[in-house]
Amino acid sequence: MKTLKFKTNINCGGCVSKVTPFLNQQEGVESWEVDTTNPDKILTIKSDGASEEAVKATLQKVGFKAESVT
């Protein structure tokens, strides 16, 4: 299990509900959460095979940006 972290522009409950079905269906994503109280809106994903590129592509399809955080 790997943890991926992204700086995003998912900044409210409405945005979270918009990405929920896409992240829930993303292959290799076990669980995820967005810290909307953090100024960088950090998305944390517990991954069992999902790549950073795949997550970024999924978020872009829904209209959001994600930048990898190390």
PALOLUM-135404 format. One record per residue: residue in three letters; residue number from 1; x, y, z of N, C-alpha, C in turn. Coordinates in Angstrom, 1 decimal. Layout:
BEGIN
+------+------+--------+--------+--------+--------+--------+--------+--------+--------+--------+
: tiza : fike :     nx :     ny :     nz :    cax :    cay :    caz :     cx :     cy :     cz :
+------+------+--------+--------+--------+--------+--------+--------+--------+--------+--------+
:  Ala :  NUM :      X :      Y :      Z :      X :      Y :      Z :      X :      Y :      Z :
...
+------+------+--------+--------+--------+--------+--------+--------+--------+--------+--------+
# end
This chain:
BEGIN
+------+------+--------+--------+--------+--------+--------+--------+--------+--------+--------+
: tiza : fike :     nx :     ny :     nz :    cax :    cay :    caz :     cx :     cy :     cz :
+------+------+--------+--------+--------+--------+--------+--------+--------+--------+--------+
:  Met :    1 :    0.9 :   -1.2 :    0.0 :    0.0 :    0.0 :    0.0 :    0.9 :    1.2 :    0.0 :
:  Lys :    2 :    0.6 :    2.1 :   -0.9 :    1.4 :    3.4 :   -1.0 :    0.5 :    4.5 :   -0.8 :
:  Thr :    3 :    1.0 :    5.6 :   -0.2 :    0.3 :    6.8 :    0.0 :    0.7 :    7.9 :   -1.0 :
:  Leu :    4 :   -0.2 :    8.4 :   -1.7 :    0.0 :    9.5 :   -2.7 :   -0.6 :   10.8 :   -2.1 :
:  Lys :    5 :    0.2 :   11.9 :   -2.3 :   -0.4 :   13.2 :   -1.8 :   -0.3 :   14.2 :   -3.0 :
:  Phe :    6 :   -1.4 :   15.0 :   -3.1 :   -1.5 :   16.0 :   -4.2 :   -2.0 :   17.3 :   -3.6 :
:  Lys :    7 :   -1.4 :   18.4 :   -4.1 :   -1.9 :   19.7 :   -3.9 :   -3.0 :   19.9 :   -5.0 :
:  Thr :    8 :   -4.2 :   20.3 :   -4.6 :   -5.3 :   20.3 :   -5.5 :   -6.1 :   21.7 :   -5.4 :
:  Asn :    9 :   -7.0 :   21.8 :   -6.3 :   -8.0 :   23.0 :   -6.2 :   -9.4 :   22.5 :   -5.9 :
:  Ile :   10 :   -9.4 :   21.3 :   -5.2 :  -10.7 :   20.8 :   -4.6 :  -10.9 :   21.5 :   -3.3 :
:  Asn :   11 :  -11.8 :   22.5 :   -3.3 :  -11.8 :   23.4 :   -2.1 :  -13.1 :   23.5 :   -1.3 :
:  Cys :   12 :  -14.1 :   22.6 :   -1.6 :  -15.3 :   22.7 :   -0.9 :  -16.0 :   21.4 :   -0.9 :
:  Gly :   13 :  -17.1 :   21.2 :   -0.2 :  -17.8 :   20.0 :   -0.2 :  -18.4 :   19.7 :   -1.5 :
:  Gly :   14 :  -18.9 :   20.7 :   -2.2 :  -19.4 :   20.5 :   -3.6 :  -18.4 :   19.9 :   -4.5 :
:  Cys :   15 :  -17.1 :   20.4 :   -4.4 :  -16.0 :   19.9 :   -5.2 :  -15.7 :   18.4 :   -4.9 :
:  Val :   16 :  -15.7 :   18.1 :   -3.6 :  -15.5 :   16.8 :   -3.1 :  -16.5 :   15.8 :   -3.7 :
:  Ser :   17 :  -17.8 :   16.2 :   -3.6 :  -18.9 :   15.4 :   -4.1 :  -18.8 :   15.2 :   -5.6 :
:  Lys :   18 :  -18.2 :   16.2 :   -6.3 :  -18.0 :   16.1 :   -7.8 :  -17.0 :   15.0 :   -8.1 :
:  Val :   19 :  -15.9 :   14.9 :   -7.4 :  -14.8 :   14.0 :   -7.7 :  -15.0 :   12.6 :   -7.0 :
:  Thr :   20 :  -15.9 :   12.5 :   -6.1 :  -16.1 :   11.3 :   -5.3 :  -16.4 :   10.1 :   -6.3 :
:  Pro :   21 :  -17.4 :   10.1 :   -7.2 :  -17.6 :    8.9 :   -8.0 :  -16.4 :    8.5 :   -8.9 :
:  Phe :   22 :  -15.6 :    9.5 :   -9.3 :  -14.5 :    9.2 :  -10.1 :  -13.3 :    8.6 :   -9.4 :
:  Leu :   23 :  -13.0 :    9.2 :   -8.2 :  -12.0 :    8.6 :   -7.3 :  -12.4 :    7.2 :   -6.8 :
:  Asn :   24 :  -13.7 :    7.1 :   -6.5 :  -14.1 :    5.8 :   -5.9 :  -14.0 :    4.7 :   -7.0 :
:  Gln :   25 :  -14.1 :    5.0 :   -8.3 :  -14.1 :    4.0 :   -9.3 :  -12.6 :    3.9 :   -9.9 :
:  Gln :   26 :  -11.7 :    4.8 :   -9.5 :  -10.3 :    4.7 :   -9.9 :   -9.7 :    3.4 :   -9.5 :
:  Glu :   27 :   -9.2 :    2.7 :  -10.5 :   -8.6 :    1.4 :  -10.2 :   -7.3 :    1.6 :   -9.4 :
:  Gly :   28 :   -7.2 :    0.8 :   -8.3 :   -6.0 :    0.9 :   -7.4 :   -6.2 :    1.8 :   -6.3 :
:  Val :   29 :   -7.3 :    2.6 :   -6.2 :   -7.5 :    3.5 :   -5.1 :   -8.3 :    2.8 :   -4.0 :
:  Glu :   30 :   -7.6 :    2.6 :   -2.9 :   -8.3 :    1.9 :   -1.7 :   -9.1 :    2.9 :   -0.9 :
:  Ser :   31 :   -8.6 :    4.1 :   -0.6 :   -9.3 :    5.1 :    0.1 :   -8.6 :    6.5 :   -0.2 :
:  Trp :   32 :   -9.4 :    7.5 :    0.0 :   -8.9 :    8.9 :   -0.2 :   -9.6 :    9.9 :    0.6 :
:  Glu :   33 :   -9.0 :   11.1 :    0.8 :   -9.6 :   12.2 :    1.5 :   -8.9 :   13.5 :    1.1 :
:  Val :   34 :   -9.7 :   14.6 :    1.2 :   -9.2 :   15.9 :    0.8 :   -9.3 :   16.7 :    2.1 :
:  Asp :   35 :   -8.2 :   17.4 :    2.4 :   -8.2 :   18.3 :    3.6 :   -8.5 :   19.7 :    3.0 :
:  Thr :   36 :   -9.8 :   20.0 :    3.0 :  -10.2 :   21.3 :    2.5 :   -9.8 :   22.5 :    3.4 :
:  Thr :   37 :   -9.4 :   22.2 :    4.7 :   -9.0 :   23.3 :    5.6 :   -7.6 :   23.7 :    5.4 :
:  Asn :   38 :   -6.8 :   22.8 :    4.7 :   -5.4 :   23.1 :    4.4 :   -5.4 :   24.1 :    3.2 :
:  Pro :   39 :   -4.5 :   25.1 :    3.3 :   -4.5 :   26.1 :    2.2 :   -4.1 :   25.4 :    0.9 :
:  Asp :   40 :   -3.4 :   24.3 :    0.9 :   -3.0 :   23.6 :   -0.4 :   -4.0 :   22.6 :   -0.8 :
:  Lys :   41 :   -5.1 :   22.4 :    0.0 :   -6.2 :   21.4 :   -0.3 :   -5.6 :   20.0 :   -0.7 :
:  Ile :   42 :   -4.9 :   19.5 :    0.3 :   -4.2 :   18.2 :    0.1 :   -5.1 :   17.0 :    0.0 :
:  Leu :   43 :   -5.0 :   16.3 :   -1.2 :   -5.7 :   15.1 :   -1.4 :   -4.7 :   13.9 :   -1.1 :
:  Thr :   44 :   -5.1 :   13.1 :   -0.2 :   -4.3 :   11.9 :    0.2 :   -5.0 :   10.7 :   -0.2 :
:  Ile :   45 :   -4.3 :    9.8 :   -1.0 :   -4.8 :    8.6 :   -1.5 :   -4.0 :    7.4 :   -1.0 :
:  Lys :   46 :   -4.7 :    6.4 :   -0.5 :   -4.1 :    5.1 :   -0.2 :   -4.2 :    4.3 :   -1.4 :
:  Ser :   47 :   -3.1 :    4.0 :   -2.0 :   -3.1 :    3.4 :   -3.3 :   -2.6 :    1.9 :   -3.3 :
:  Asp :   48 :   -3.3 :    1.1 :   -4.0 :   -2.9 :   -0.3 :   -4.2 :   -2.7 :   -0.5 :   -5.7 :
:  Gly :   49 :   -1.9 :    0.3 :   -6.3 :   -1.6 :    0.2 :   -7.7 :   -1.9 :    1.4 :   -8.6 :
:  Ala :   50 :   -2.7 :    2.4 :   -8.0 :   -3.0 :    3.6 :   -8.8 :   -1.7 :    4.4 :   -8.9 :
:  Ser :   51 :   -1.4 :    5.0 :  -10.1 :   -0.3 :    5.8 :  -10.3 :   -0.6 :    7.3 :  -10.1 :
:  Glu :   52 :    0.4 :    8.1 :   -9.8 :    0.1 :    9.5 :   -9.7 :   -0.4 :   10.1 :  -11.0 :
:  Glu :   53 :    0.1 :    9.6 :  -12.2 :   -0.4 :   10.1 :  -13.5 :   -1.9 :    9.7 :  -13.7 :
:  Ala :   54 :   -2.3 :    8.5 :  -13.3 :   -3.7 :    8.1 :  -13.5 :   -4.6 :    9.0 :  -12.6 :
:  Val :   55 :   -4.2 :    9.3 :  -11.4 :   -5.0 :   10.1 :  -10.5 :   -5.1 :   11.5 :  -11.1 :
:  Lys :   56 :   -4.0 :   12.1 :  -11.5 :   -4.0 :   13.4 :  -12.1 :   -4.9 :   13.5 :  -13.3 :
:  Ala :   57 :   -4.9 :   12.4 :  -14.2 :   -5.7 :   12.4 :  -15.4 :   -7.2 :   12.3 :  -15.0 :
:  Thr :   58 :   -7.5 :   11.5 :  -14.0 :   -8.9 :   11.4 :  -13.6 :   -9.4 :   12.7 :  -13.1 :
:  Leu :   59 :   -8.6 :   13.4 :  -12.3 :   -9.0 :   14.7 :  -11.7 :   -9.2 :   15.8 :  -12.9 :
:  Gln :   60 :   -8.3 :   15.7 :  -13.8 :   -8.4 :   16.7 :  -15.0 :   -9.6 :   16.5 :  -15.8 :
:  Lys :   61 :  -10.1 :   15.2 :  -15.9 :  -11.3 :   14.9 :  -16.6 :  -12.5 :   15.6 :  -16.0 :
:  Val :   62 :  -12.5 :   15.7 :  -14.6 :  -13.6 :   16.3 :  -13.9 :  -13.4 :   17.8 :  -13.8 :
:  Gly :   63 :  -12.2 :   18.3 :  -14.2 :  -12.0 :   19.8 :  -14.2 :  -11.2 :   20.3 :  -13.0 :
:  Phe :   64 :  -10.4 :   19.4 :  -12.4 :   -9.6 :   19.8 :  -11.2 :   -8.1 :   19.6 :  -11.5 :
:  Lys :   65 :   -7.3 :   20.3 :  -10.8 :   -5.8 :   20.2 :  -11.0 :   -5.3 :   19.5 :   -9.8 :
:  Ala :   66 :   -4.2 :   18.7 :  -10.0 :   -3.5 :   18.0 :   -8.9 :   -2.0 :   18.1 :   -9.2 :
:  Glu :   67 :   -1.2 :   18.4 :   -8.2 :    0.2 :   18.5 :   -8.3 :    0.8 :   17.6 :   -7.2 :
:  Ser :   68 :    1.7 :   16.7 :   -7.6 :    2.3 :   15.8 :   -6.6 :    3.0 :   16.5 :   -5.5 :
:  Val :   69 :    2.8 :   16.1 :   -4.3 :    3.6 :   16.6 :   -3.1 :    4.4 :   15.5 :   -2.6 :
:  Thr :   70 :    5.7 :   15.8 :   -2.3 :    6.6 :   14.7 :   -1.7 :    6.7 :   14.9 :   -0.2 :
+------+------+--------+--------+--------+--------+--------+--------+--------+--------+--------+
# end
